[in-house]
């Protein structure tokens, strides 16, 4: 694959913001696996959109905002999934699962 300016820019963003994104995601999700998912999603969004930033502050603010939003989405989707699994199990007969 040819090395383009786009690739170079994404590589720069990864090098520049990896720690910030992961630490922020970890502080929001309190879970390593969820934080890794958020981290990956942020860079996927960056790679798809590659926004043009006015300056370094705008670049950092956009990345922080996307990280927070991805963290919120991750938490709400995990929360909703856990709630639906719990509600499915509430009506189950606990004696039905016992052998004999």
mmCIF file as gemmi writes it, N, C-alpha and C atoms, coordinates in Angstrom:
data_model
loop_
_atom_site.group_PDB
_atom_site.id
_atom_site.type_symbol
_atom_site.label_atom_id
_atom_site.label_alt_id
_atom_site.label_comp_id
_atom_site.label_asym_id
_atom_site.label_entity_id
_atom_site.label_seq_id
_atom_site.pdbx_PDB_ins_code
_atom_site.Cartn_x
_atom_site.Cartn_y
_atom_site.Cartn_z
_atom_site.occupancy
_atom_site.B_iso_or_equiv
_atom_site.pdbx_formal_charge
_atom_site.auth_seq_id
_atom_site.auth_asym_id
_atom_site.pdbx_PDB_model_num
ATOM 1 N N . UNK Axp A 1 ? 0.848 -1.188 0 1 0 ? 1 A 1
ATOM 2 C CA . UNK Axp A 1 ? 0 0 0 1 0 ? 1 A 1
ATOM 3 C C . UNK Axp A 1 ? 0.889 1.244 0 1 0 ? 1 A 1
ATOM 4 N N . UNK Axp A 2 ? 0.616 2.181 -0.871 1 0 ? 2 A 1
ATOM 5 C CA . UNK Axp A 2 ? 1.439 3.39 -0.912 1 0 ? 2 A 1
ATOM 6 C C . UNK Axp A 2 ? 1.248 4.223 0.353 1 0 ? 2 A 1
ATOM 7 N N . UNK Axp A 3 ? 2.309 4.874 0.745 1 0 ? 3 A 1
ATOM 8 C CA . UNK Axp A 3 ? 2.282 5.713 1.937 1 0 ? 3 A 1
ATOM 9 C C . UNK Axp A 3 ? 1.882 7.114 1.526 1 0 ? 3 A 1
ATOM 10 N N . UNK Axp A 4 ? 0.687 7.521 1.869 1 0 ? 4 A 1
ATOM 11 C CA . UNK Axp A 4 ? 0.17 8.82 1.444 1 0 ? 4 A 1
ATOM 12 C C . UNK Axp A 4 ? 0.228 9.824 2.578 1 0 ? 4 A 1
ATOM 13 N N . UNK Axp A 5 ? -0.064 11.067 2.251 1 0 ? 5 A 1
ATOM 14 C CA . UNK Axp A 5 ? -0.149 12.1 3.284 1 0 ? 5 A 1
ATOM 15 C C . UNK Axp A 5 ? -1.226 11.767 4.304 1 0 ? 5 A 1
ATOM 16 N N . UNK Axp A 6 ? -2.302 11.144 3.847 1 0 ? 6 A 1
ATOM 17 C CA . UNK Axp A 6 ? -3.374 10.744 4.76 1 0 ? 6 A 1
ATOM 18 C C . UNK Axp A 6 ? -2.844 9.736 5.767 1 0 ? 6 A 1
ATOM 19 N N . UNK Axp A 7 ? -2.108 8.751 5.293 1 0 ? 7 A 1
ATOM 20 C CA . UNK Axp A 7 ? -1.518 7.751 6.195 1 0 ? 7 A 1
ATOM 21 C C . UNK Axp A 7 ? -0.564 8.413 7.181 1 0 ? 7 A 1
ATOM 22 N N . UNK Axp A 8 ? 0.236 9.327 6.688 1 0 ? 8 A 1
ATOM 23 C CA . UNK Axp A 8 ? 1.183 10.033 7.549 1 0 ? 8 A 1
ATOM 24 C C . UNK Axp A 8 ? 0.447 10.836 8.615 1 0 ? 8 A 1
ATOM 25 N N . UNK Axp A 9 ? -0.64 11.468 8.229 1 0 ? 9 A 1
ATOM 26 C CA . UNK Axp A 9 ? -1.407 12.271 9.178 1 0 ? 9 A 1
ATOM 27 C C . UNK Axp A 9 ? -2.059 11.383 10.238 1 0 ? 9 A 1
ATOM 28 N N . UNK Axp A 10 ? -2.615 10.257 9.828 1 0 ? 10 A 1
ATOM 29 C CA . UNK Axp A 10 ? -3.22 9.34 10.796 1 0 ? 10 A 1
ATOM 30 C C . UNK Axp A 10 ? -2.146 8.794 11.734 1 0 ? 10 A 1
ATOM 31 N N . UNK Axp A 11 ? -0.995 8.47 11.18 1 0 ? 11 A 1
ATOM 32 C CA . UNK Axp A 11 ? 0.108 7.995 12.013 1 0 ? 11 A 1
ATOM 33 C C . UNK Axp A 11 ? 0.517 9.063 13.03 1 0 ? 11 A 1
ATOM 34 N N . UNK Axp A 12 ? 0.567 10.303 12.581 1 0 ? 12 A 1
ATOM 35 C CA . UNK Axp A 12 ? 0.866 11.421 13.487 1 0 ? 12 A 1
ATOM 36 C C . UNK Axp A 12 ? -0.173 11.484 14.604 1 0 ? 12 A 1
ATOM 37 N N . UNK Axp A 13 ? -1.463 11.394 14.252 1 0 ? 13 A 1
ATOM 38 C CA . UNK Axp A 13 ? -2.519 11.464 15.264 1 0 ? 13 A 1
ATOM 39 C C . UNK Axp A 13 ? -2.425 10.316 16.257 1 0 ? 13 A 1
ATOM 40 N N . UNK Axp A 14 ? -2.139 9.133 15.764 1 0 ? 14 A 1
ATOM 41 C CA . UNK Axp A 14 ? -1.975 7.975 16.658 1 0 ? 14 A 1
ATOM 42 C C . UNK Axp A 14 ? -0.824 8.238 17.624 1 0 ? 14 A 1
ATOM 43 N N . UNK Axp A 15 ? 0.303 8.681 17.095 1 0 ? 15 A 1
ATOM 44 C CA . UNK Axp A 15 ? 1.466 8.952 17.953 1 0 ? 15 A 1
ATOM 45 C C . UNK Axp A 15 ? 1.201 10.078 18.946 1 0 ? 15 A 1
ATOM 46 N N . UNK Axp A 16 ? 0.483 11.061 18.494 1 0 ? 16 A 1
ATOM 47 C CA . UNK Axp A 16 ? 0.244 12.252 19.317 1 0 ? 16 A 1
ATOM 48 C C . UNK Axp A 16 ? -0.809 12.019 20.403 1 0 ? 16 A 1
ATOM 49 N N . UNK Axp A 17 ? -1.862 11.255 20.097 1 0 ? 17 A 1
ATOM 50 C CA . UNK Axp A 17 ? -3.023 11.205 20.993 1 0 ? 17 A 1
ATOM 51 C C . UNK Axp A 17 ? -3.355 9.825 21.565 1 0 ? 17 A 1
ATOM 52 N N . UNK Axp A 18 ? -2.579 8.809 21.273 1 0 ? 18 A 1
ATOM 53 C CA . UNK Axp A 18 ? -2.892 7.462 21.766 1 0 ? 18 A 1
ATOM 54 C C . UNK Axp A 18 ? -3.074 7.425 23.281 1 0 ? 18 A 1
ATOM 55 N N . UNK Axp A 19 ? -2.098 7.948 23.993 1 0 ? 19 A 1
ATOM 56 C CA . UNK Axp A 19 ? -2.172 7.912 25.457 1 0 ? 19 A 1
ATOM 57 C C . UNK Axp A 19 ? -3.369 8.706 25.979 1 0 ? 19 A 1
ATOM 58 N N . UNK Axp A 20 ? -3.58 9.872 25.424 1 0 ? 20 A 1
ATOM 59 C CA . UNK Axp A 20 ? -4.697 10.721 25.857 1 0 ? 20 A 1
ATOM 60 C C . UNK Axp A 20 ? -6.026 10.017 25.65 1 0 ? 20 A 1
ATOM 61 N N . UNK Axp A 21 ? -6.216 9.432 24.486 1 0 ? 21 A 1
ATOM 62 C CA . UNK Axp A 21 ? -7.478 8.761 24.176 1 0 ? 21 A 1
ATOM 63 C C . UNK Axp A 21 ? -7.691 7.574 25.101 1 0 ? 21 A 1
ATOM 64 N N . UNK Axp A 22 ? -6.671 6.747 25.272 1 0 ? 22 A 1
ATOM 65 C CA . UNK Axp A 22 ? -6.835 5.57 26.114 1 0 ? 22 A 1
ATOM 66 C C . UNK Axp A 22 ? -7.084 5.962 27.574 1 0 ? 22 A 1
ATOM 67 N N . UNK Axp A 23 ? -6.319 6.92 28.099 1 0 ? 23 A 1
ATOM 68 C CA . UNK Axp A 23 ? -6.517 7.341 29.492 1 0 ? 23 A 1
ATOM 69 C C . UNK Axp A 23 ? -7.895 7.95 29.704 1 0 ? 23 A 1
ATOM 70 N N . UNK Axp A 24 ? -8.348 8.763 28.768 1 0 ? 24 A 1
ATOM 71 C CA . UNK Axp A 24 ? -9.68 9.364 28.886 1 0 ? 24 A 1
ATOM 72 C C . UNK Axp A 24 ? -10.765 8.291 28.809 1 0 ? 24 A 1
ATOM 73 N N . UNK Axp A 25 ? -10.625 7.37 27.878 1 0 ? 25 A 1
ATOM 74 C CA . UNK Axp A 25 ? -11.6 6.274 27.773 1 0 ? 25 A 1
ATOM 75 C C . UNK Axp A 25 ? -11.599 5.436 29.042 1 0 ? 25 A 1
ATOM 76 N N . UNK Axp A 26 ? -10.424 5.163 29.589 1 0 ? 26 A 1
ATOM 77 C CA . UNK Axp A 26 ? -10.32 4.372 30.818 1 0 ? 26 A 1
ATOM 78 C C . UNK Axp A 26 ? -10.974 5.101 31.997 1 0 ? 26 A 1
ATOM 79 N N . UNK Axp A 27 ? -10.801 6.403 32.065 1 0 ? 27 A 1
ATOM 80 C CA . UNK Axp A 27 ? -11.405 7.172 33.15 1 0 ? 27 A 1
ATOM 81 C C . UNK Axp A 27 ? -12.935 7.192 33.04 1 0 ? 27 A 1
ATOM 82 N N . UNK Axp A 28 ? -13.439 7.087 31.818 1 0 ? 28 A 1
ATOM 83 C CA . UNK Axp A 28 ? -14.893 7.109 31.614 1 0 ? 28 A 1
ATOM 84 C C . UNK Axp A 28 ? -15.512 5.721 31.749 1 0 ? 28 A 1
ATOM 85 N N . UNK Axp A 29 ? -14.862 4.701 31.194 1 0 ? 29 A 1
ATOM 86 C CA . UNK Axp A 29 ? -15.472 3.369 31.169 1 0 ? 29 A 1
ATOM 87 C C . UNK Axp A 29 ? -15.068 2.504 32.356 1 0 ? 29 A 1
ATOM 88 N N . UNK Axp A 30 ? -13.933 2.807 32.961 1 0 ? 30 A 1
ATOM 89 C CA . UNK Axp A 30 ? -13.411 2.042 34.112 1 0 ? 30 A 1
ATOM 90 C C . UNK Axp A 30 ? -13.161 0.572 33.765 1 0 ? 30 A 1
ATOM 91 N N . UNK Axp A 31 ? -12.88 0.303 32.501 1 0 ? 31 A 1
ATOM 92 C CA . UNK Axp A 31 ? -12.727 -1.071 32.049 1 0 ? 31 A 1
ATOM 93 C C . UNK Axp A 31 ? -11.744 -1.089 30.885 1 0 ? 31 A 1
ATOM 94 N N . UNK Axp A 32 ? -10.721 -1.941 30.972 1 0 ? 32 A 1
ATOM 95 C CA . UNK Axp A 32 ? -9.683 -1.972 29.944 1 0 ? 32 A 1
ATOM 96 C C . UNK Axp A 32 ? -10.24 -2.371 28.578 1 0 ? 32 A 1
ATOM 97 N N . UNK Axp A 33 ? -11.068 -3.415 28.536 1 0 ? 33 A 1
ATOM 98 C CA . UNK Axp A 33 ? -11.602 -3.883 27.253 1 0 ? 33 A 1
ATOM 99 C C . UNK Axp A 33 ? -12.478 -2.831 26.592 1 0 ? 33 A 1
ATOM 100 N N . UNK Axp A 34 ? -13.333 -2.192 27.381 1 0 ? 34 A 1
ATOM 101 C CA . UNK Axp A 34 ? -14.177 -1.129 26.829 1 0 ? 34 A 1
ATOM 102 C C . UNK Axp A 34 ? -13.334 0.046 26.359 1 0 ? 34 A 1
ATOM 103 N N . UNK Axp A 35 ? -12.295 0.356 27.11 1 0 ? 35 A 1
ATOM 104 C CA . UNK Axp A 35 ? -11.4 1.459 26.73 1 0 ? 35 A 1
ATOM 105 C C . UNK Axp A 35 ? -10.687 1.159 25.419 1 0 ? 35 A 1
ATOM 106 N N . UNK Axp A 36 ? -10.282 -0.084 25.235 1 0 ? 36 A 1
ATOM 107 C CA . UNK Axp A 36 ? -9.648 -0.469 23.975 1 0 ? 36 A 1
ATOM 108 C C . UNK Axp A 36 ? -10.637 -0.356 22.817 1 0 ? 36 A 1
ATOM 109 N N . UNK Axp A 37 ? -11.895 -0.712 23.055 1 0 ? 37 A 1
ATOM 110 C CA . UNK Axp A 37 ? -12.922 -0.571 22.013 1 0 ? 37 A 1
ATOM 111 C C . UNK Axp A 37 ? -13.139 0.899 21.66 1 0 ? 37 A 1
ATOM 112 N N . UNK Axp A 38 ? -13.196 1.751 22.678 1 0 ? 38 A 1
ATOM 113 C CA . UNK Axp A 38 ? -13.362 3.19 22.447 1 0 ? 38 A 1
ATOM 114 C C . UNK Axp A 38 ? -12.162 3.725 21.662 1 0 ? 38 A 1
ATOM 115 N N . UNK Axp A 39 ? -10.973 3.353 22.074 1 0 ? 39 A 1
ATOM 116 C CA . UNK Axp A 39 ? -9.743 3.773 21.41 1 0 ? 39 A 1
ATOM 117 C C . UNK Axp A 39 ? -9.795 3.434 19.92 1 0 ? 39 A 1
ATOM 118 N N . UNK Axp A 40 ? -10.17 2.207 19.639 1 0 ? 40 A 1
ATOM 119 C CA . UNK Axp A 40 ? -10.244 1.767 18.244 1 0 ? 40 A 1
ATOM 120 C C . UNK Axp A 40 ? -11.32 2.551 17.482 1 0 ? 40 A 1
ATOM 121 N N . UNK Axp A 41 ? -12.463 2.76 18.1 1 0 ? 41 A 1
ATOM 122 C CA . UNK Axp A 41 ? -13.556 3.479 17.44 1 0 ? 41 A 1
ATOM 123 C C . UNK Axp A 41 ? -13.161 4.926 17.122 1 0 ? 41 A 1
ATOM 124 N N . UNK Axp A 42 ? -12.457 5.568 18.037 1 0 ? 42 A 1
ATOM 125 C CA . UNK Axp A 42 ? -12.032 6.953 17.796 1 0 ? 42 A 1
ATOM 126 C C . UNK Axp A 42 ? -11.135 7.021 16.562 1 0 ? 42 A 1
ATOM 127 N N . UNK Axp A 43 ? -10.182 6.11 16.459 1 0 ? 43 A 1
ATOM 128 C CA . UNK Axp A 43 ? -9.287 6.143 15.305 1 0 ? 43 A 1
ATOM 129 C C . UNK Axp A 43 ? -9.981 5.706 14.021 1 0 ? 43 A 1
ATOM 130 N N . UNK Axp A 44 ? -10.958 4.832 14.127 1 0 ? 44 A 1
ATOM 131 C CA . UNK Axp A 44 ? -11.747 4.488 12.94 1 0 ? 44 A 1
ATOM 132 C C . UNK Axp A 44 ? -12.509 5.708 12.431 1 0 ? 44 A 1
ATOM 133 N N . UNK Axp A 45 ? -13.102 6.445 13.349 1 0 ? 45 A 1
ATOM 134 C CA . UNK Axp A 45 ? -13.822 7.667 12.944 1 0 ? 45 A 1
ATOM 135 C C . UNK Axp A 45 ? -12.878 8.687 12.326 1 0 ? 45 A 1
ATOM 136 N N . UNK Axp A 46 ? -11.707 8.818 12.922 1 0 ? 46 A 1
ATOM 137 C CA . UNK Axp A 46 ? -10.717 9.731 12.36 1 0 ? 46 A 1
ATOM 138 C C . UNK Axp A 46 ? -10.324 9.32 10.948 1 0 ? 46 A 1
ATOM 139 N N . UNK Axp A 47 ? -10.079 8.026 10.768 1 0 ? 47 A 1
ATOM 140 C CA . UNK Axp A 47 ? -9.652 7.537 9.454 1 0 ? 47 A 1
ATOM 141 C C . UNK Axp A 47 ? -10.745 7.698 8.407 1 0 ? 47 A 1
ATOM 142 N N . UNK Axp A 48 ? -11.996 7.534 8.81 1 0 ? 48 A 1
ATOM 143 C CA . UNK Axp A 48 ? -13.107 7.674 7.864 1 0 ? 48 A 1
ATOM 144 C C . UNK Axp A 48 ? -13.334 9.129 7.476 1 0 ? 48 A 1
ATOM 145 N N . UNK Axp A 49 ? -13.259 9.994 8.459 1 0 ? 49 A 1
ATOM 146 C CA . UNK Axp A 49 ? -13.621 11.391 8.221 1 0 ? 49 A 1
ATOM 147 C C . UNK Axp A 49 ? -12.424 12.276 7.888 1 0 ? 49 A 1
ATOM 148 N N . UNK Axp A 50 ? -11.343 12.09 8.584 1 0 ? 50 A 1
ATOM 149 C CA . UNK Axp A 50 ? -10.16 12.939 8.495 1 0 ? 50 A 1
ATOM 150 C C . UNK Axp A 50 ? -10.557 14.421 8.402 1 0 ? 50 A 1
ATOM 151 N N . UNK Axp A 51 ? -11.049 14.924 9.514 1 0 ? 51 A 1
ATOM 152 C CA . UNK Axp A 51 ? -11.489 16.327 9.523 1 0 ? 51 A 1
ATOM 153 C C . UNK Axp A 51 ? -10.315 17.285 9.356 1 0 ? 51 A 1
ATOM 154 N N . UNK Axp A 52 ? -10.622 18.449 8.848 1 0 ? 52 A 1
ATOM 155 C CA . UNK Axp A 52 ? -9.605 19.491 8.737 1 0 ? 52 A 1
ATOM 156 C C . UNK Axp A 52 ? -9.748 20.388 9.96 1 0 ? 52 A 1
ATOM 157 N N . UNK Axp A 53 ? -8.687 20.452 10.719 1 0 ? 53 A 1
ATOM 158 C CA . UNK Axp A 53 ? -8.7 21.237 11.946 1 0 ? 53 A 1
ATOM 159 C C . UNK Axp A 53 ? -8.093 22.607 11.704 1 0 ? 53 A 1
ATOM 160 N N . UNK Axp A 54 ? -8.647 23.589 12.424 1 0 ? 54 A 1
ATOM 161 C CA . UNK Axp A 54 ? -8.152 24.953 12.295 1 0 ? 54 A 1
ATOM 162 C C . UNK Axp A 54 ? -6.759 25.093 12.897 1 0 ? 54 A 1
ATOM 163 N N . UNK Axp A 55 ? -6.539 24.391 14.003 1 0 ? 55 A 1
ATOM 164 C CA . UNK Axp A 55 ? -5.249 24.465 14.687 1 0 ? 55 A 1
ATOM 165 C C . UNK Axp A 55 ? -5.12 23.263 15.619 1 0 ? 55 A 1
ATOM 166 N N . UNK Axp A 56 ? -4.025 23.177 16.332 1 0 ? 56 A 1
ATOM 167 C CA . UNK Axp A 56 ? -3.751 22.038 17.219 1 0 ? 56 A 1
ATOM 168 C C . UNK Axp A 56 ? -4.778 21.948 18.342 1 0 ? 56 A 1
ATOM 169 N N . UNK Axp A 57 ? -5.222 23.073 18.871 1 0 ? 57 A 1
ATOM 170 C CA . UNK Axp A 57 ? -6.214 23.061 19.943 1 0 ? 57 A 1
ATOM 171 C C . UNK Axp A 57 ? -7.55 22.494 19.456 1 0 ? 57 A 1
ATOM 172 N N . UNK Axp A 58 ? -7.932 22.877 18.248 1 0 ? 58 A 1
ATOM 173 C CA . UNK Axp A 58 ? -9.17 22.367 17.659 1 0 ? 58 A 1
ATOM 174 C C . UNK Axp A 58 ? -9.061 20.857 17.425 1 0 ? 58 A 1
ATOM 175 N N . UNK Axp A 59 ? -7.924 20.417 16.953 1 0 ? 59 A 1
ATOM 176 C CA . UNK Axp A 59 ? -7.654 18.995 16.732 1 0 ? 59 A 1
ATOM 177 C C . UNK Axp A 59 ? -7.816 18.212 18.039 1 0 ? 59 A 1
ATOM 178 N N . UNK Axp A 60 ? -7.177 18.696 19.085 1 0 ? 60 A 1
ATOM 179 C CA . UNK Axp A 60 ? -7.234 18.01 20.388 1 0 ? 60 A 1
ATOM 180 C C . UNK Axp A 60 ? -8.654 18.038 20.951 1 0 ? 60 A 1
ATOM 181 N N . UNK Axp A 61 ? -9.335 19.158 20.843 1 0 ? 61 A 1
ATOM 182 C CA . UNK Axp A 61 ? -10.707 19.268 21.347 1 0 ? 61 A 1
ATOM 183 C C . UNK Axp A 61 ? -11.634 18.287 20.626 1 0 ? 61 A 1
ATOM 184 N N . UNK Axp A 62 ? -11.475 18.155 19.309 1 0 ? 62 A 1
ATOM 185 C CA . UNK Axp A 62 ? -12.31 17.223 18.535 1 0 ? 62 A 1
ATOM 186 C C . UNK Axp A 62 ? -12.056 15.796 18.988 1 0 ? 62 A 1
ATOM 187 N N . UNK Axp A 63 ? -10.803 15.434 19.16 1 0 ? 63 A 1
ATOM 188 C CA . UNK Axp A 63 ? -10.453 14.074 19.567 1 0 ? 63 A 1
ATOM 189 C C . UNK Axp A 63 ? -10.981 13.774 20.967 1 0 ? 63 A 1
ATOM 190 N N . UNK Axp A 64 ? -10.876 14.723 21.868 1 0 ? 64 A 1
ATOM 191 C CA . UNK Axp A 64 ? -11.404 14.527 23.232 1 0 ? 64 A 1
ATOM 192 C C . UNK Axp A 64 ? -12.921 14.367 23.192 1 0 ? 64 A 1
ATOM 193 N N . UNK Axp A 65 ? -13.596 15.205 22.428 1 0 ? 65 A 1
ATOM 194 C CA . UNK Axp A 65 ? -15.06 15.131 22.334 1 0 ? 65 A 1
ATOM 195 C C . UNK Axp A 65 ? -15.504 13.786 21.745 1 0 ? 65 A 1
ATOM 196 N N . UNK Axp A 66 ? -14.847 13.331 20.704 1 0 ? 66 A 1
ATOM 197 C CA . UNK Axp A 66 ? -15.186 12.04 20.099 1 0 ? 66 A 1
ATOM 198 C C . UNK Axp A 66 ? -14.924 10.908 21.094 1 0 ? 66 A 1
ATOM 199 N N . UNK Axp A 67 ? -13.84 10.998 21.833 1 0 ? 67 A 1
ATOM 200 C CA . UNK Axp A 67 ? -13.531 9.965 22.833 1 0 ? 67 A 1
ATOM 201 C C . UNK Axp A 67 ? -14.605 9.922 23.908 1 0 ? 67 A 1
ATOM 202 N N . UNK Axp A 68 ? -15.031 11.074 24.386 1 0 ? 68 A 1
ATOM 203 C CA . UNK Axp A 68 ? -16.088 11.125 25.407 1 0 ? 68 A 1
ATOM 204 C C . UNK Axp A 68 ? -17.387 10.559 24.849 1 0 ? 68 A 1
ATOM 205 N N . UNK Axp A 69 ? -17.746 10.958 23.628 1 0 ? 69 A 1
ATOM 206 C CA . UNK Axp A 69 ? -18.984 10.452 23.027 1 0 ? 69 A 1
ATOM 207 C C . UNK Axp A 69 ? -18.934 8.949 22.797 1 0 ? 69 A 1
ATOM 208 N N . UNK Axp A 70 ? -17.81 8.439 22.332 1 0 ? 70 A 1
ATOM 209 C CA . UNK Axp A 70 ? -17.676 6.989 22.135 1 0 ? 70 A 1
ATOM 210 C C . UNK Axp A 70 ? -17.753 6.253 23.472 1 0 ? 70 A 1
ATOM 211 N N . UNK Axp A 71 ? -17.19 6.842 24.507 1 0 ? 71 A 1
ATOM 212 C CA . UNK Axp A 71 ? -17.26 6.237 25.839 1 0 ? 71 A 1
ATOM 213 C C . UNK Axp A 71 ? -18.703 6.192 26.335 1 0 ? 71 A 1
ATOM 214 N N . UNK Axp A 72 ? -19.427 7.286 26.14 1 0 ? 72 A 1
ATOM 215 C CA . UNK Axp A 72 ? -20.843 7.318 26.535 1 0 ? 72 A 1
ATOM 216 C C . UNK Axp A 72 ? -21.64 6.268 25.782 1 0 ? 72 A 1
ATOM 217 N N . UNK Axp A 73 ? -21.397 6.162 24.489 1 0 ? 73 A 1
ATOM 218 C CA . UNK Axp A 73 ? -22.093 5.168 23.672 1 0 ? 73 A 1
ATOM 219 C C . UNK Axp A 73 ? -21.767 3.768 24.153 1 0 ? 73 A 1
ATOM 220 N N . UNK Axp A 74 ? -20.505 3.517 24.438 1 0 ? 74 A 1
ATOM 221 C CA . UNK Axp A 74 ? -20.076 2.205 24.925 1 0 ? 74 A 1
ATOM 222 C C . UNK Axp A 74 ? -20.781 1.879 26.238 1 0 ? 74 A 1
ATOM 223 N N . UNK Axp A 75 ? -20.806 2.826 27.147 1 0 ? 75 A 1
ATOM 224 C CA . UNK Axp A 75 ? -21.423 2.585 28.449 1 0 ? 75 A 1
ATOM 225 C C . UNK Axp A 75 ? -22.928 2.368 28.325 1 0 ? 75 A 1
ATOM 226 N N . UNK Axp A 76 ? -23.58 3.158 27.494 1 0 ? 76 A 1
ATOM 227 C CA . UNK Axp A 76 ? -25.028 3.006 27.373 1 0 ? 76 A 1
ATOM 228 C C . UNK Axp A 76 ? -25.385 1.7 26.668 1 0 ? 76 A 1
ATOM 229 N N . UNK Axp A 77 ? -24.609 1.297 25.686 1 0 ? 77 A 1
ATOM 230 C CA . UNK Axp A 77 ? -24.92 0.037 25.006 1 0 ? 77 A 1
ATOM 231 C C . UNK Axp A 77 ? -24.645 -1.15 25.919 1 0 ? 77 A 1
ATOM 232 N N . UNK Axp A 78 ? -23.578 -1.102 26.704 1 0 ? 78 A 1
ATOM 233 C CA . UNK Axp A 78 ? -23.293 -2.176 27.671 1 0 ? 78 A 1
ATOM 234 C C . UNK Axp A 78 ? -24.366 -2.199 28.749 1 0 ? 78 A 1
ATOM 235 N N . UNK Axp A 79 ? -24.778 -1.026 29.198 1 0 ? 79 A 1
ATOM 236 C CA . UNK Axp A 79 ? -25.801 -0.93 30.241 1 0 ? 79 A 1
ATOM 237 C C . UNK Axp A 79 ? -27.126 -1.499 29.746 1 0 ? 79 A 1
ATOM 238 N N . UNK Axp A 80 ? -27.526 -1.113 28.532 1 0 ? 80 A 1
ATOM 239 C CA . UNK Axp A 80 ? -28.787 -1.61 27.987 1 0 ? 80 A 1
ATOM 240 C C . UNK Axp A 80 ? -28.74 -3.12 27.776 1 0 ? 80 A 1
ATOM 241 N N . UNK Axp A 81 ? -27.611 -3.631 27.314 1 0 ? 81 A 1
ATOM 242 C CA . UNK Axp A 81 ? -27.468 -5.067 27.107 1 0 ? 81 A 1
ATOM 243 C C . UNK Axp A 81 ? -27.587 -5.802 28.444 1 0 ? 81 A 1
ATOM 244 N N . UNK Axp A 82 ? -26.908 -5.299 29.466 1 0 ? 82 A 1
ATOM 245 C CA . UNK Axp A 82 ? -26.977 -5.932 30.787 1 0 ? 82 A 1
ATOM 246 C C . UNK Axp A 82 ? -28.385 -5.871 31.359 1 0 ? 82 A 1
ATOM 247 N N . UNK Axp A 83 ? -29.089 -4.764 31.146 1 0 ? 83 A 1
ATOM 248 C CA . UNK Axp A 83 ? -30.467 -4.644 31.645 1 0 ? 83 A 1
ATOM 249 C C . UNK Axp A 83 ? -31.385 -5.635 30.948 1 0 ? 83 A 1
ATOM 250 N N . UNK Axp A 84 ? -31.225 -5.803 29.631 1 0 ? 84 A 1
ATOM 251 C CA . UNK Axp A 84 ? -32.102 -6.726 28.913 1 0 ? 84 A 1
ATOM 252 C C . UNK Axp A 84 ? -31.818 -8.169 29.325 1 0 ? 84 A 1
ATOM 253 N N . UNK Axp A 85 ? -30.543 -8.512 29.554 1 0 ? 85 A 1
ATOM 254 C CA . UNK Axp A 85 ? -30.219 -9.859 30.021 1 0 ? 85 A 1
ATOM 255 C C . UNK Axp A 85 ? -30.795 -10.093 31.405 1 0 ? 85 A 1
ATOM 256 N N . UNK Axp A 86 ? -30.741 -9.094 32.267 1 0 ? 86 A 1
ATOM 257 C CA . UNK Axp A 86 ? -31.279 -9.21 33.609 1 0 ? 86 A 1
ATOM 258 C C . UNK Axp A 86 ? -32.79 -9.388 33.563 1 0 ? 86 A 1
ATOM 259 N N . UNK Axp A 87 ? -33.483 -8.598 32.742 1 0 ? 87 A 1
ATOM 260 C CA . UNK Axp A 87 ? -34.936 -8.7 32.683 1 0 ? 87 A 1
ATOM 261 C C . UNK Axp A 87 ? -35.381 -10.039 32.098 1 0 ? 87 A 1
ATOM 262 N N . UNK Axp A 88 ? -34.589 -10.6 31.2 1 0 ? 88 A 1
ATOM 263 C CA . UNK Axp A 88 ? -34.917 -11.92 30.655 1 0 ? 88 A 1
ATOM 264 C C . UNK Axp A 88 ? -34.799 -12.994 31.733 1 0 ? 88 A 1
ATOM 265 N N . UNK Axp A 89 ? -33.858 -12.824 32.64 1 0 ? 89 A 1
ATOM 266 C CA . UNK Axp A 89 ? -33.627 -13.818 33.68 1 0 ? 89 A 1
ATOM 267 C C . UNK Axp A 89 ? -34.537 -13.648 34.886 1 0 ? 89 A 1
ATOM 268 N N . UNK Axp A 90 ? -35.177 -12.501 35.038 1 0 ? 90 A 1
ATOM 269 C CA . UNK Axp A 90 ? -36.022 -12.242 36.195 1 0 ? 90 A 1
ATOM 270 C C . UNK Axp A 90 ? -37.206 -13.201 36.241 1 0 ? 90 A 1
ATOM 271 N N . UNK Axp A 91 ? -37.802 -13.489 35.11 1 0 ? 91 A 1
ATOM 272 C CA . UNK Axp A 91 ? -38.974 -14.351 35.084 1 0 ? 91 A 1
ATOM 273 C C . UNK Axp A 91 ? -38.649 -15.833 35.072 1 0 ? 91 A 1
ATOM 274 N N . UNK Axp A 92 ? -37.392 -16.181 34.999 1 0 ? 92 A 1
ATOM 275 C CA . UNK Axp A 92 ? -37.009 -17.594 34.922 1 0 ? 92 A 1
ATOM 276 C C . UNK Axp A 92 ? -37.23 -18.285 36.257 1 0 ? 92 A 1
ATOM 277 N N . UNK Axp A 93 ? -37.63 -19.535 36.201 1 0 ? 93 A 1
ATOM 278 C CA . UNK Axp A 93 ? -37.841 -20.344 37.396 1 0 ? 93 A 1
ATOM 279 C C . UNK Axp A 93 ? -36.486 -20.874 37.86 1 0 ? 93 A 1
ATOM 280 N N . UNK Axp A 94 ? -36.009 -20.463 39.059 1 0 ? 94 A 1
ATOM 281 C CA . UNK Axp A 94 ? -34.699 -20.898 39.517 1 0 ? 94 A 1
ATOM 282 C C . UNK Axp A 94 ? -34.643 -22.415 39.749 1 0 ? 94 A 1
ATOM 283 N N . UNK Axp A 95 ? -35.758 -23.053 40.019 1 0 ? 95 A 1
ATOM 284 C CA . UNK Axp A 95 ? -35.783 -24.482 40.26 1 0 ? 95 A 1
ATOM 285 C C . UNK Axp A 95 ? -35.672 -25.272 38.945 1 0 ? 95 A 1
ATOM 286 N N . UNK Axp A 96 ? -36.013 -24.639 37.837 1 0 ? 96 A 1
ATOM 287 C CA . UNK Axp A 96 ? -35.984 -25.323 36.535 1 0 ? 96 A 1
ATOM 288 C C . UNK Axp A 96 ? -34.562 -25.651 36.105 1 0 ? 96 A 1
ATOM 289 N N . UNK Axp A 97 ? -33.609 -24.882 36.571 1 0 ? 97 A 1
ATOM 290 C CA . UNK Axp A 97 ? -32.215 -25.09 36.169 1 0 ? 97 A 1
ATOM 291 C C . UNK Axp A 97 ? -31.528 -26.166 37.012 1 0 ? 97 A 1
ATOM 292 N N . UNK Axp A 98 ? -32.151 -26.582 38.104 1 0 ? 98 A 1
ATOM 293 C CA . UNK Axp A 98 ? -31.523 -27.572 38.99 1 0 ? 98 A 1
ATOM 294 C C . UNK Axp A 98 ? -31.76 -28.991 38.461 1 0 ? 98 A 1
ATOM 295 N N . UNK Axp A 99 ? -30.715 -29.802 38.504 1 0 ? 99 A 1
ATOM 296 C CA . UNK Axp A 99 ? -30.89 -31.186 38.054 1 0 ? 99 A 1
ATOM 297 C C . UNK Axp A 99 ? -31.716 -32.001 39.057 1 0 ? 99 A 1
ATOM 298 N N . UNK Axp A 100 ? -32.422 -32.973 38.528 1 0 ? 100 A 1
ATOM 299 C CA . UNK Axp A 100 ? -33.132 -33.967 39.321 1 0 ? 100 A 1
ATOM 300 C C . UNK Axp A 100 ? -34.302 -33.462 39.98 1 0 ? 100 A 1
